[in-house]
Structures are given as structure tokens and as C-alpha cells.
């Protein structure tokens, strides 16, 4: 079968590599190069990097809707299937109608839960115990097409978005290959999605700042896990930003009793031997991995060895 692949991040690269091991990839569509780093140098997507390494034809349109030249080019390729993984754009009907066997999408959740741009992140942010990957026949809606295959995956208690992303990337690649194999045989199942669904919108930078007066310990831990490694979760100390990359909840009734009237966000303990303990709305958390402003990530003992945080001071 001739497959046109559309995708952008490393999550999609794993799927492209898996499909390329068995099928003829007639073209790869990915987003234009983006500026990155302090020098804002234009950088290719992981999918483009793979395509270059394997001499695959690359397309990088700025837009695809009403892009007649691009649509005609795709038609000329005569793909049997178009496989889409984290491409980042909703395909118009003109493209959906091109492949003879349909357009297939791999999505990082168990649909219809978490339709949208950030399903893996929101599963962690919301403290889900499990999630998964789903392949669907694409329609004009957002992740609303008929379900082909699903694979459920457990989310570990301390698992971060980055760790879950990597795990689902591998599992999803295998599921997509299995899906295409079934389509080739003409035995792929097809199931309508339920009417009820939930959304996973894009993340915004504002959500990464800790609101000590409102957030409970469990939700704070999920926030830290969910934004790791995307942007991190931060608080302010002496007008400087401190990012938390890993925390744990402290179950110490005596310590909680001693600090029951302490304002949320207050530093209870801060030394290299014991660590950094902070009062929350409903308990106490310990910071395990931290990053100072314009500094590298480090474990809390190393950080406190070179940085002094005053006990009884409240984070901003």
C-alpha cells in the first residue's frame, strides 16, 4: 500500500518509523520549521528529520485549507491511505476524500475522552489512573471519527507527561501499524463514538503558576507531573522564579498538626539534609527536583547547598 504520512513531533516520528518498516511512504507532510532556543534558529520537526534521514519526499505547507496547489499535489500521489499523527491541523474534506481507503488518525487518549490538542497532558493533570491510544477513521470534526482500535494503558502514580508521552508513542505506533494491516486486509472494525465527550484544549502558560491559596496537595502534584517537561510549574521567591519539576505529598500527621494554622505556600523546612517542605491548603508537600531562575534543574539537596530559602517565608 502507498501511504501519505502527516505528523510533526517525536510522538509521530515513532509511528512513521513503524509504518515505514513495512509500507511504501510516498510522502511526509509536517509543519514548517520553527525558531527554537536563544538564537531562535529554525529547527526541523522530528518527523522531518526522519524523512530526511530516509530520503522521503517532504511537504511543509503553511496552511492546508484552501491550498489548491498542495491539495492537487496530494491527489497526484494517489495514496491508498493517509495516516495522521499529531499533525496539528484539522484536515478539510478535499483532503479526507483523496485516499481510496480513507484517512486514519492515531490519538493519544481513549476516545471520546480528551478530544483535542493535549490529551496526554490533561490525563496526567486530571490525575487519571489510565488512558490509552485510539485509531479512528477521520471525518471533518475534531477527533470525532469512527473508532477502529483502542489500547488502554495504566498511568503510574508518579508518572510525568513526558514519561507517559514516550510510552504511548511506542504503543500507539504499534496500534497504527496493526490498524493499517487490518485496513489492507479489509477487516478493520468500525465503531461510532458515543455522543458524550470531553475536551483536551491546548495548555497555556498562566496555568503553570502555583496558586497556594487554592490548590490542594494532590492537585498540585498532578500539576507538576502534568507540566513536566513541557513548561514546568513555578512559584516566586524574592521576585525570582523557582520551578518545581518533582514533588511528593508528605503524610505526617504530627507535622500537619504543628502547622495547621500556617498560611499555604509557607516554607516549613529548608535545608540540604531534610529537604524543602511547604504548607499547602490541605497538607504538606516536599520538593524533590527544582530549578532556579536562569539555572539548571537539580535535586533539592544540591539546590539548598548553594541557595538559602528562609523558613516561615511564604512563596508569592
N, C-alpha and C positions, 0 to 999 in steps of 0.2 A: 504493500500500500504506500501511496505517496502522502506524506503528512506535512502540512504547514504548521509550524510551531510559533506561538505568541506568548512571550513572558519576559520578565525583567530581572527580579532578584535571584539570590542563590537558591531560594526555595524552588524557583522554576528551573534553574540550571540542572538540579538533580533529575527532574522529570525529563528534560531534554536529553540528557546523557543516557537515561534508561531507554527512552524511545529510539534514540539513535543506534543503540546496540542491536536493534532488530529491524527497524524500518528505514525507509528512504526519506530523509528530511529534505524536502525540496526548497525550503526557505525558512528563515527565522526572522520574526518581527519583534522588535524590542524598542523600548523608549530611547529617545535621543540621549547622547552623553550629557552628564550633569556635572557642574562645578563642585569640587569637593576639597576639603582641607583648607589650611590657612592661605595657600596660594591660589585657591579656587581654580585648580587645574581641572579641565574637562576629563571625566573618567567614564569608561565604558561600563555597562551593566555586566554582571556575572554571566548572563545569558549571551551577550555579545562576545565576551571573552571566550566562551566555549565555542561559539560559532566560528570565530577567527582561528582558534586552535585546530578546528576540524574542517576548515575550508568550506563552510556552509554559507549560502547566499544570505546576506543580511539586509533587512529593511528597517529604517528608523524614521517613520513619518511623524511630524509634529502633531498631526491630527489624522484621524481616520474617517470621521463622519464628514460626508460631502467631499471627500478627497477622491475625485473621479479617476485621476491618474493612478493612484495607489490601488483602488478597487479593480480597475481594469488589469493592472499588473498581476494581482492575485488571481483573477479569473483565468489569465493566460497560463498560470501554473497548473491549473486543473487538479487541485488537491482532492484526495478521497475524503480526508478528514482534516479539520483544523483543530489542534489541541491548544487550549489556552490555560496558562497557569500564572496567576499573579501578574497579569499584563498591565492592569491599572486603568483600562478604558472599557466602557460598555460597547460591544460591537453592534453596529447598525444592521438592519435587516438585509441590506445589499451584500454584506459580507457573510452573514449567517446562512444565506441561501446559496452560497458558492459551492461548498463541498458536497459531493454526492451522498456521503454517509453522515453528514451533519458536523456541527461544531460541538466539541466536548470541553468541559471545564473541570479542573481539579480545584476544589475549595477546601480551605483549612478549618472546617467545622463539620458537625453532623447537621446538615440542613434538614429543616428550615431554621435551625437555630444559628444565630450570628451571621446573617447575610451582610455583606459589605466589605469594607477595606481592611479591617483589622480583627478578624475572627480569633486568631491565636492569642493576641494581646488581651482581648476582652474576656476570653475564657479564664485566663490567669487573674486578671484584675477583679473579676467577679467571684473568684475562689471556687471555680468549678472543680469537681473531683474527676471528671472525664470530659473528653472532647473527641475529635476524630477528623477524618477526611472523607470527602464525598466527591464522586464524579457525577456530572449531570450533562444532559443534552441542553445546550444553551438556547434561550429564547431572548426576546428583546428586553426583558426585565433584568433586575439585578439579582443574580444567583437564584432565580426563580424557576429554572427549567426542571424537567423530569429527572428524577434520580435514577442513576444506573447502578453504582456500587457504593457501599459505605464501609468504613473500618473504624471501630471505636478504640480509643486509646486512653489509658489512665493518666491522670495528672498527679505527679508526686507532690507531697506536702510542701517541699522547699524548691520545687522546680521553677525556673525563671522562664520568661517568654523566649529568651534566646535558646535555652535548652529544649523547650517544647517545640520551637520552630524547627530546630535541627532534626529532632526525632520525627516530626510529622512530614518533613521534607523527604526523608528516606521512605517512609511508609506510603506517602502519597505518590511517589514516583512509581513504586511497585503496583499500586492500585490503578494508576493511569495506564500502565502497560497492560495490566490484566483487562482493563476496560476496552482498550483498543483491540486486543486479541479477540475479545468477545464480539465486538462490532464487526471485525473482519470475518468471523465465522457466521455472523448473522444471528447470534444467540444472546445478545446483550439484553438484560431486563430493562424495563422502563416503568417507573412508578411516579405518579403525580405527587407533588409536595402538598402537605396539609395547608389549609388556608392561613392558620395562625403561624406567625414567625417573629423572630427577634432580630434586631439590627446590631451591627458592629461598626460604628462610624469611625472615621479617621481620628487619631489621637491629637490632642492639642497641648502646647507647651504649658498652658496655665494649670493643667491638672497635675503637673509634677511637683508643685509646691505644697508642702505639708501644712494643713490647717489643724494645728494641735488642739484647738478648742472644740473640734467636731469629730475628728476621725478616731475610731476605736482601734485597738491594737491589731486585731485580725485584719481589718480593712487596710490598715497601714502596711502590714506585712504583704498583703496581696498587691498593694500599690507599688511597693518596692520591687517585688518579684515581676509584676506586670510591665514595669517600665525599664527592666533590665534585659538587654543592654541598650535599648532604644534611646532614652534620654536621661534616665536616672531620676531619682526622687530627691528633692532638696529642701533645705531649711536655711535660715540666715543666722549668722553669729557674728556680732560686731561688724555688721554691714558686709560680711563676706559670705559667699555661698558655700555650703557644705552639702555634698551629695552622698546619699546613703545607697549602697548597692546590695547590701545584705543585712538583714536584721533577724532577730528571733524574739519571741514573746517569753517573758520571764514569769514562771509560775512559782512565786514565792509569797505566800500569804502574809508572813511576818513583815517582809519589805513593803508589801502593798498596804498593810495596816499602818506602818510607820509614816507612810507618805500619802495617806488617804486625802488629806486636805491640801496637798501640794498642787499648784496650778499645772495643767497639761503643757508639756513642752519644756518643763524644768529639768535641768541636769541633776540627777541624784548622785551619780558616781562618775568620775572621770580620771582614771589612772591606768598606766600600762599593765599593771598586774591584774586588776579586776575587770577593766574594760570601761565602756561607756553605757550608762543606764539612764533612761529618760522616762519621765512620767507621761502617761497618756490619759485619755478620758476615762478609761476603764481598767487601767493596769500599768504595767511597766514593760518597756522593750529594751533590748540590748543591741547595740550596733556592732556588727562583725566586720563589715567592709565599708570603707569611707573614702571620700575624695575631697581634698581641699581645693579652694579656688586656684586655678592655673597650676594644678598639681596632678600627680598620678593617683590611680586607685591604690589603696594599701589596706592591709589588715589593721584593725583598730589599735593593737599594741604598738605597732610601728608608728602609726599616726600620733598617738598620745605621747610617744617617746620624744617627738620633736615639736608637738603643738600642745599648748596648755588650754584646756577648757575649764572654766570656773564652775564649781558645784554651786547649786542654787540659782544659777543664771538661767533665764528662760529663753529658749530659741524664739526667733522672730517668725 
